[in-house]
Amino acid sequence: MKAVFIIKNKQYLAKIGDLINTEKLDYKIGEKVTFKEVIILSNNKNIKIGKPYLKKEFITASIQSQNKNKKIHMIKFNRRKHYKKTQGHRQKYTTIKIINISNNLGI
């Protein structure tokens, strides 16, 4: 069974047991979270598409870790003007593990 759902305006494809890196979520490690914004639910035979969401479907996940990505370096540079500016940024992310995908539609 696969599902497409939304977290913070980004879509993710998930199946049970997957580890997904999302933008930082404000939950503690080990906490269980339910996501109710499921767009598409499918198995090998049937597909159900929401308008915009499937009302009775949800995804249960547990928070595995909170981390930071590698540093991204940004450079602004104007040649022959003695101008060079560098910046760095580390984006925070949360790793979640999909525990359950509800199946109320009879798929």
N, CA, C and O atoms as a GROMACS GRO file, in nm:
protein
  428
    1MET      N    1   0.083  -0.117   0.000
    1MET     CA    2   0.000   0.000   0.000
    1MET      C    3   0.088   0.124   0.000
    1MET      O    4   0.185   0.133   0.076
    2LYS      N    5   0.056   0.219  -0.084
    2LYS     CA    6   0.130   0.344  -0.094
    2LYS      C    7   0.035   0.461  -0.074
    2LYS      O    8  -0.085   0.450  -0.100
    3ALA      N    9   0.090   0.572  -0.028
    3ALA     CA   10   0.010   0.692  -0.008
    3ALA      C   11   0.095   0.815  -0.037
    3ALA      O   12   0.216   0.815  -0.015
    4VAL      N   13   0.030   0.919  -0.085
    4VAL     CA   14   0.093   1.050  -0.102
    4VAL      C   15   0.026   1.143  -0.002
    4VAL      O   16  -0.097   1.154   0.001
    5PHE      N   17   0.107   1.211   0.079
    5PHE     CA   18   0.051   1.299   0.181
    5PHE      C   19   0.133   1.427   0.188
    5PHE      O   20   0.241   1.437   0.129
    6ILE      N   21   0.080   1.526   0.261
    6ILE     CA   22   0.141   1.658   0.266
    6ILE      C   23   0.187   1.688   0.409
    6ILE      O   24   0.114   1.668   0.506
    7ILE      N   25   0.312   1.738   0.419
    7ILE     CA   26   0.366   1.794   0.543
    7ILE      C   27   0.424   1.929   0.508
    7ILE      O   28   0.516   1.938   0.426
    8LYS      N   29   0.374   2.035   0.569
    8LYS     CA   30   0.424   2.171   0.547
    8LYS      C   31   0.432   2.205   0.399
    8LYS      O   32   0.536   2.253   0.351
    9ASN      N   33   0.325   2.181   0.326
    9ASN     CA   34   0.311   2.214   0.184
    9ASN      C   35   0.408   2.141   0.092
    9ASN      O   36   0.434   2.187  -0.018
   10LYS      N   37   0.463   2.029   0.136
   10LYS     CA   38   0.545   1.944   0.050
   10LYS      C   39   0.485   1.805   0.048
   10LYS      O   40   0.437   1.755   0.150
   11GLN      N   41   0.487   1.742  -0.070
   11GLN     CA   42   0.426   1.611  -0.087
   11GLN      C   43   0.531   1.501  -0.074
   11GLN      O   44   0.643   1.514  -0.122
   12TYR      N   45   0.491   1.392  -0.007
   12TYR     CA   46   0.580   1.278   0.013
   12TYR      C   47   0.508   1.150  -0.024
   12TYR      O   48   0.389   1.135   0.004
   13LEU      N   49   0.580   1.059  -0.088
   13LEU     CA   50   0.529   0.926  -0.120
   13LEU      C   51   0.576   0.831  -0.011
   13LEU      O   52   0.695   0.828   0.021
   14ALA      N   53   0.484   0.754   0.046
   14ALA     CA   54   0.520   0.670   0.160
   14ALA      C   55   0.456   0.532   0.148
   14ALA      O   56   0.348   0.516   0.092
   15LYS      N   57   0.526   0.434   0.203
   15LYS     CA   58   0.469   0.303   0.228
   15LYS      C   59   0.515   0.260   0.367
   15LYS      O   60   0.607   0.321   0.423
   16ILE      N   61   0.455   0.160   0.422
   16ILE     CA   62   0.482   0.121   0.561
   16ILE      C   63   0.628   0.079   0.574
   16ILE      O   64   0.679   0.000   0.496
   17GLY      N   65   0.694   0.134   0.677
   17GLY     CA   66   0.833   0.102   0.704
   17GLY      C   67   0.933   0.200   0.645
   17GLY      O   68   1.052   0.191   0.675
   18ASP      N   69   0.888   0.294   0.562
   18ASP     CA   70   0.979   0.392   0.501
   18ASP      C   71   1.031   0.493   0.602
   18ASP      O   72   0.961   0.530   0.697
   19LEU      N   73   1.155   0.536   0.582
   19LEU     CA   74   1.212   0.648   0.656
   19LEU      C   75   1.212   0.769   0.564
   19LEU      O   76   1.265   0.763   0.453
   20ILE      N   77   1.153   0.879   0.610
   20ILE     CA   78   1.138   0.998   0.527
   20ILE      C   79   1.198   1.117   0.600
   20ILE      O   80   1.171   1.138   0.718
   21ASN      N   81   1.280   1.196   0.529
   21ASN     CA   82   1.334   1.320   0.584
   21ASN      C   83   1.243   1.434   0.542
   21ASN      O   84   1.224   1.459   0.423
   22THR      N   85   1.187   1.504   0.641
   22THR     CA   86   1.098   1.617   0.616
   22THR      C   87   1.160   1.743   0.674
   22THR      O   88   1.264   1.737   0.739
   23GLU      N   89   1.096   1.856   0.650
   23GLU     CA   90   1.138   1.978   0.718
   23GLU      C   91   1.119   1.958   0.868
   23GLU      O   92   1.044   1.870   0.911
   24LYS      N   93   1.186   2.039   0.948
   24LYS     CA   94   1.183   2.022   1.092
   24LYS      C   95   1.041   2.029   1.147
   24LYS      O   96   0.968   2.124   1.120
   25LEU      N   97   1.003   1.926   1.224
   25LEU     CA   98   0.874   1.921   1.291
   25LEU      C   99   0.898   1.938   1.441
   25LEU      O  100   0.999   1.891   1.494
   26ASP      N  101   0.807   2.005   1.509
   26ASP     CA  102   0.824   2.033   1.652
   26ASP      C  103   0.766   1.921   1.738
   26ASP      O  104   0.667   1.942   1.809
   27TYR      N  105   0.828   1.805   1.732
   27TYR     CA  106   0.790   1.691   1.814
   27TYR      C  107   0.915   1.632   1.876
   27TYR      O  108   1.026   1.655   1.828
   28LYS      N  109   0.897   1.556   1.984
   28LYS     CA  110   1.010   1.491   2.050
   28LYS      C  111   1.037   1.356   1.985
   28LYS      O  112   0.948   1.297   1.923
   29ILE      N  113   1.160   1.308   2.000
   29ILE     CA  114   1.198   1.179   1.944
   29ILE      C  115   1.119   1.069   2.013
   29ILE      O  116   1.106   1.067   2.135
   30GLY      N  117   1.065   0.977   1.932
   30GLY     CA  118   0.986   0.867   1.984
   30GLY      C  119   0.836   0.895   1.987
   30GLY      O  120   0.757   0.803   2.010
   31GLU      N  121   0.796   1.018   1.965
   31GLU     CA  122   0.654   1.054   1.965
   31GLU      C  123   0.586   1.002   1.840
   31GLU      O  124   0.648   0.994   1.734
   32LYS      N  125   0.457   0.967   1.852
   32LYS     CA  126   0.379   0.923   1.737
   32LYS      C  127   0.296   1.041   1.686
   32LYS      O  128   0.239   1.117   1.764
   33VAL      N  129   0.292   1.054   1.554
   33VAL     CA  130   0.224   1.166   1.489
   33VAL      C  131   0.130   1.112   1.383
   33VAL      O  132   0.162   1.013   1.316
   34THR      N  133   0.013   1.175   1.366
   34THR     CA  134  -0.076   1.137   1.258
   34THR      C  135  -0.085   1.252   1.159
   34THR      O  136  -0.097   1.368   1.198
   35PHE      N  137  -0.081   1.218   1.031
   35PHE     CA  138  -0.093   1.316   0.924
   35PHE      C  139  -0.226   1.288   0.853
   35PHE      O  140  -0.248   1.178   0.802
   36LYS      N  141  -0.313   1.389   0.849
   36LYS     CA  142  -0.448   1.370   0.794
   36LYS      C  143  -0.463   1.421   0.652
   36LYS      O  144  -0.568   1.402   0.591
   37GLU      N  145  -0.362   1.486   0.599
   37GLU     CA  146  -0.372   1.541   0.464
   37GLU      C  147  -0.322   1.440   0.361
   37GLU      O  148  -0.217   1.460   0.299
   38VAL      N  149  -0.397   1.333   0.343
   38VAL     CA  150  -0.363   1.228   0.247
   38VAL      C  151  -0.429   1.262   0.114
   38VAL      O  152  -0.549   1.285   0.108
   39ILE      N  153  -0.351   1.265   0.008
   39ILE     CA  154  -0.400   1.302  -0.125
   39ILE      C  155  -0.438   1.179  -0.206
   39ILE      O  156  -0.546   1.172  -0.265
   40ILE      N  157  -0.348   1.081  -0.210
   40ILE     CA  158  -0.368   0.961  -0.292
   40ILE      C  159  -0.339   0.838  -0.208
   40ILE      O  160  -0.243   0.835  -0.130
   41LEU      N  161  -0.423   0.737  -0.223
   41LEU     CA  162  -0.403   0.609  -0.156
   41LEU      C  163  -0.418   0.500  -0.260
   41LEU      O  164  -0.514   0.499  -0.336
   42SER      N  165  -0.322   0.405  -0.263
   42SER     CA  166  -0.331   0.301  -0.365
   42SER      C  167  -0.266   0.173  -0.317
   42SER      O  168  -0.177   0.173  -0.232
   43ASN      N  169  -0.314   0.063  -0.374
   43ASN     CA  170  -0.243  -0.064  -0.368
   43ASN      C  171  -0.220  -0.105  -0.512
   43ASN      O  172  -0.231  -0.020  -0.600
   44ASN      N  173  -0.187  -0.230  -0.538
   44ASN     CA  174  -0.154  -0.268  -0.676
   44ASN      C  175  -0.274  -0.263  -0.770
   44ASN      O  176  -0.257  -0.251  -0.892
   45LYS      N  177  -0.398  -0.271  -0.716
   45LYS     CA  178  -0.516  -0.280  -0.802
   45LYS      C  179  -0.595  -0.149  -0.809
   45LYS      O  180  -0.637  -0.109  -0.918
   46ASN      N  181  -0.614  -0.083  -0.698
   46ASN     CA  182  -0.703   0.033  -0.693
   46ASN      C  183  -0.629   0.160  -0.653
   46ASN      O  184  -0.528   0.155  -0.583
   47ILE      N  185  -0.681   0.274  -0.699
   47ILE     CA  186  -0.629   0.404  -0.662
   47ILE      C  187  -0.745   0.493  -0.621
   47ILE      O  188  -0.847   0.500  -0.691
   48LYS      N  189  -0.731   0.560  -0.508
   48LYS     CA  190  -0.830   0.658  -0.462
   48LYS      C  191  -0.763   0.794  -0.455
   48LYS      O  192  -0.656   0.807  -0.397
   49ILE      N  193  -0.827   0.895  -0.514
   49ILE     CA  194  -0.772   1.029  -0.518
   49ILE      C  195  -0.869   1.122  -0.446
   49ILE      O  196  -0.989   1.120  -0.472
   50GLY      N  197  -0.815   1.205  -0.356
   50GLY     CA  198  -0.898   1.298  -0.281
   50GLY      C  199  -0.921   1.428  -0.354
   50GLY      O  200  -0.848   1.462  -0.448
   51LYS      N  201  -1.024   1.500  -0.310
   51LYS     CA  202  -1.057   1.629  -0.369
   51LYS      C  203  -1.077   1.730  -0.257
   51LYS      O  204  -1.192   1.750  -0.219
   52PRO      N  205  -0.980   1.795  -0.203
   52PRO     CA  206  -0.836   1.780  -0.224
   52PRO      C  207  -0.776   1.668  -0.140
   52PRO      O  208  -0.670   1.616  -0.174
   53TYR      N  209  -0.843   1.630  -0.027
   53TYR     CA  210  -0.788   1.526   0.060
   53TYR      C  211  -0.888   1.413   0.076
   53TYR      O  212  -1.008   1.431   0.053
   54LEU      N  213  -0.838   1.297   0.114
   54LEU     CA  214  -0.924   1.185   0.150
   54LEU      C  215  -0.967   1.207   0.295
   54LEU      O  216  -0.882   1.221   0.383
   55LYS      N  217  -1.097   1.209   0.321
   55LYS     CA  218  -1.148   1.253   0.451
   55LYS      C  219  -1.122   1.154   0.564
   55LYS      O  220  -1.091   1.196   0.675
   56LYS      N  221  -1.135   1.024   0.539
   56LYS     CA  222  -1.125   0.926   0.647
   56LYS      C  223  -0.989   0.858   0.655
   56LYS      O  224  -0.971   0.765   0.733
   57GLU      N  225  -0.895   0.904   0.576
   57GLU     CA  226  -0.764   0.840   0.571
   57GLU      C  227  -0.662   0.921   0.650
   57GLU      O  228  -0.669   1.044   0.657
   58PHE      N  229  -0.566   0.850   0.710
   58PHE     CA  230  -0.457   0.916   0.782
   58PHE      C  231  -0.336   0.826   0.783
   58PHE      O  232  -0.345   0.706   0.757
   59ILE      N  233  -0.221   0.886   0.813
   59ILE     CA  234  -0.095   0.813   0.820
   59ILE      C  235  -0.037   0.832   0.959
   59ILE      O  236  -0.032   0.944   1.010
   60THR      N  237   0.006   0.724   1.021
   60THR     CA  238   0.068   0.729   1.152
   60THR      C  239   0.218   0.708   1.136
   60THR      O  240   0.263   0.617   1.066
   61ALA      N  241   0.296   0.794   1.202
   61ALA     CA  242   0.442   0.786   1.192
   61ALA      C  243   0.502   0.813   1.329
   61ALA      O  244   0.438   0.871   1.417
   62SER      N  245   0.626   0.769   1.346
   62SER     CA  246   0.699   0.800   1.470
   62SER      C  247   0.821   0.882   1.435
   62SER      O  248   0.882   0.865   1.329
   63ILE      N  249   0.857   0.972   1.525
   63ILE     CA  250   0.972   1.060   1.505
   63ILE      C  251   1.098   0.981   1.541
   63ILE      O  252   1.110   0.931   1.653
   64GLN      N  253   1.191   0.970   1.446
   64GLN     CA  254   1.314   0.894   1.468
   64GLN      C  255   1.429   0.983   1.513
   64GLN      O  256   1.502   0.947   1.606
   65SER      N  257   1.447   1.099   1.449
   65SER     CA  258   1.560   1.186   1.486
   65SER      C  259   1.536   1.328   1.436
   65SER      O  260   1.455   1.352   1.347
   66GLN      N  261   1.610   1.420   1.495
   66GLN     CA  262   1.613   1.561   1.454
   66GLN      C  263   1.759   1.592   1.421
   66GLN      O  264   1.845   1.577   1.508
   67ASN      N  265   1.789   1.634   1.300
   67ASN     CA  266   1.927   1.656   1.257
   67ASN      C  267   1.940   1.782   1.174
   67ASN      O  268   1.844   1.854   1.150
   68LYS      N  269   2.065   1.806   1.128
   68LYS     CA  270   2.093   1.914   1.034
   68LYS      C  271   2.161   1.853   0.912
   68LYS      O  272   2.237   1.757   0.922
   69ASN      N  273   2.132   1.911   0.795
   69ASN     CA  274   2.198   1.869   0.672
   69ASN      C  275   2.340   1.922   0.667
   69ASN      O  276   2.383   1.995   0.757
   70LYS      N  277   2.414   1.885   0.562
   70LYS     CA  278   2.547   1.941   0.541
   70LYS      C  279   2.536   2.090   0.511
   70LYS      O  280   2.432   2.138   0.465
   71LYS      N  281   2.642   2.162   0.537
   71LYS     CA  282   2.642   2.306   0.515
   71LYS      C  283   2.642   2.337   0.366
   71LYS      O  284   2.715   2.276   0.287
   72ILE      N  285   2.557   2.433   0.329
   72ILE     CA  286   2.551   2.484   0.192
   72ILE      C  287   2.620   2.619   0.191
   72ILE      O  288   2.588   2.706   0.272
   73HIS      N  289   2.714   2.638   0.100
   73HIS     CA  290   2.787   2.764   0.089
   73HIS      C  291   2.731   2.845  -0.026
   73HIS      O  292   2.712   2.794  -0.136
   74MET      N  293   2.705   2.974   0.000
   74MET     CA  294   2.656   3.065  -0.101
   74MET      C  295   2.758   3.177  -0.118
   74MET      O  296   2.811   3.228  -0.020
   75ILE      N  297   2.786   3.215  -0.241
   75ILE     CA  298   2.885   3.319  -0.269
   75ILE      C  299   2.823   3.423  -0.362
   75ILE      O  300   2.766   3.390  -0.466
   76LYS      N  301   2.835   3.550  -0.322
   76LYS     CA  302   2.802   3.662  -0.410
   76LYS      C  303   2.935   3.724  -0.450
   76LYS      O  304   3.022   3.747  -0.366
   77PHE      N  305   2.949   3.752  -0.579
   77PHE     CA  306   3.079   3.793  -0.629
   77PHE      C  307   3.061   3.886  -0.748
   77PHE      O  308   2.987   3.855  -0.841
   78ASN      N  309   3.128   4.001  -0.744
   78ASN     CA  310   3.134   4.091  -0.859
   78ASN      C  311   3.280   4.101  -0.901
   78ASN      O  312   3.364   4.144  -0.823
   79ARG      N  313   3.309   4.064  -1.022
   79ARG     CA  314   3.448   4.066  -1.065
   79ARG      C  315   3.497   4.210  -1.082
   79ARG      O  316   3.421   4.299  -1.120
   80ARG      N  317   3.623   4.230  -1.053
   80ARG     CA  318   3.692   4.358  -1.065
   80ARG      C  319   3.632   4.469  -0.977
   80ARG      O  320   3.661   4.586  -1.000
   81LYS      N  321   3.551   4.436  -0.879
   81LYS     CA  322   3.491   4.538  -0.793
   81LYS      C  323   3.532   4.520  -0.647
   81LYS      O  324   3.485   4.594  -0.560
   82HIS      N  325   3.617   4.424  -0.619
   82HIS     CA  326   3.661   4.393  -0.483
   82HIS      C  327   3.542   4.362  -0.393
   82HIS      O  328   3.536   4.406  -0.278
   83TYR      N  329   3.448   4.285  -0.447
   83TYR     CA  330   3.329   4.248  -0.370
   83TYR      C  331   3.314   4.098  -0.371
   83TYR      O  332   3.303   4.035  -0.476
   84LYS      N  333   3.314   4.041  -0.253
   84LYS     CA  334   3.291   3.898  -0.238
   84LYS      C  335   3.226   3.876  -0.102
   84LYS      O  336   3.277   3.920   0.001
   85LYS      N  337   3.111   3.807  -0.103
   85LYS     CA  338   3.039   3.780   0.020
   85LYS      C  339   3.006   3.632   0.025
   85LYS      O  340   2.952   3.578  -0.071
   86THR      N  341   3.038   3.566   0.135
   86THR     CA  342   3.008   3.425   0.150
   86THR      C  343   2.916   3.405   0.268
   86THR      O  344   2.925   3.476   0.369
   87GLN      N  345   2.827   3.309   0.255
   87GLN     CA  346   2.736   3.271   0.363
   87GLN      C  347   2.726   3.120   0.366
   87GLN      O  348   2.750   3.052   0.267
   88GLY      N  349   2.690   3.068   0.482
   88GLY     CA  350   2.666   2.925   0.497
   88GLY      C  351   2.532   2.902   0.565
   88GLY      O  352   2.484   2.987   0.641
   89HIS      N  353   2.473   2.787   0.537
   89HIS     CA  354   2.342   2.756   0.594
   89HIS      C  355   2.330   2.605   0.614
   89HIS      O  356   2.367   2.527   0.526
   90ARG      N  357   2.278   2.564   0.731
   90ARG     CA  358   2.251   2.423   0.757
   90ARG      C  359   2.102   2.409   0.785
   90ARG      O  360   2.053   2.460   0.885
   91GLN      N  361   2.031   2.339   0.697
   91GLN     CA  362   1.887   2.321   0.711
   91GLN      C  363   1.858   2.210   0.811
   91GLN      O  364   1.918   2.103   0.804
   92LYS      N  365   1.767   2.235   0.904
   92LYS     CA  366   1.727   2.132   1.000
   92LYS      C  367   1.621   2.042   0.936
   92LYS      O  368   1.538   2.089   0.858
   93TYR      N  369   1.624   1.913   0.972
   93TYR     CA  370   1.524   1.820   0.920
   93TYR      C  371   1.489   1.717   1.026
   93TYR      O  372   1.562   1.697   1.122
   94THR      N  373   1.375   1.653   1.005
   94THR     CA  374   1.325   1.549   1.095
   94THR      C  375   1.311   1.420   1.016
   94THR      O  376   1.259   1.421   0.904
   95THR      N  377   1.356   1.310   1.072
   95THR     CA  378   1.339   1.179   1.010
   95THR      C  379   1.221   1.110   1.076
   95THR      O  380   1.217   1.094   1.198
   96ILE      N  381   1.123   1.068   0.993
   96ILE     CA  382   1.007   0.997   1.045
   96ILE      C  383   1.002   0.857   0.984
   96ILE      O  384   1.050   0.834   0.873
   97LYS      N  385   0.941   0.765   1.059
   97LYS     CA  386   0.922   0.628   1.010
   97LYS      C  387   0.773   0.602   1.002
   97LYS      O  388   0.700   0.622   1.100
   98ILE      N  389   0.728   0.558   0.885
   98ILE     CA  390   0.586   0.533   0.863
   98ILE      C  391   0.548   0.402   0.932
   98ILE      O  392   0.604   0.296   0.902
   99ILE      N  393   0.452   0.410   1.025
   99ILE     CA  394   0.408   0.293   1.100
   99ILE      C  395   0.284   0.230   1.038
   99ILE      O  396   0.278   0.109   1.021
  100ASN      N  397   0.186   0.314   1.003
  100ASN     CA  398   0.058   0.262   0.955
  100ASN      C  399  -0.003   0.358   0.854
  100ASN      O  400   0.009   0.479   0.865
  101ILE      N  401  -0.069   0.300   0.754
  101ILE     CA  402  -0.149   0.377   0.660
  101ILE      C  403  -0.291   0.323   0.673
  101ILE      O  404  -0.315   0.205   0.647
  102SER      N  405  -0.385   0.409   0.714
  102SER     CA  406  -0.521   0.362   0.738
  102SER      C  407  -0.584   0.317   0.606
  102SER      O  408  -0.547   0.364   0.499
  103ASN      N  409  -0.678   0.226   0.617
  103ASN     CA  410  -0.739   0.167   0.498
  103ASN      C  411  -0.890   0.161   0.519
  103ASN      O  412  -0.946   0.052   0.531
  104ASN      N  413  -0.956   0.277   0.523
  104ASN     CA  414  -1.099   0.282   0.544
  104ASN      C  415  -1.179   0.277   0.414
  104ASN      O  416  -1.302   0.269   0.418
  105LEU      N  417  -1.113   0.280   0.301
  105LEU     CA  418  -1.183   0.286   0.174
  105LEU      C  419  -1.209   0.149   0.113
  105LEU      O  420  -1.270   0.139   0.006
  106GLY      N  421  -1.163   0.045   0.177
  106GLY     CA  422  -1.188  -0.090   0.125
  106GLY      C  423  -1.094  -0.129   0.013
  106GLY      O  424  -1.128  -0.216  -0.067
  107ILE      N  425  -0.978  -0.067   0.005
  107ILE     CA  426  -0.882  -0.105  -0.098
  107ILE      C  427  -0.809  -0.229  -0.052
  107ILE      O  428  -0.722  -0.279  -0.124
   0.00000   0.00000   0.00000
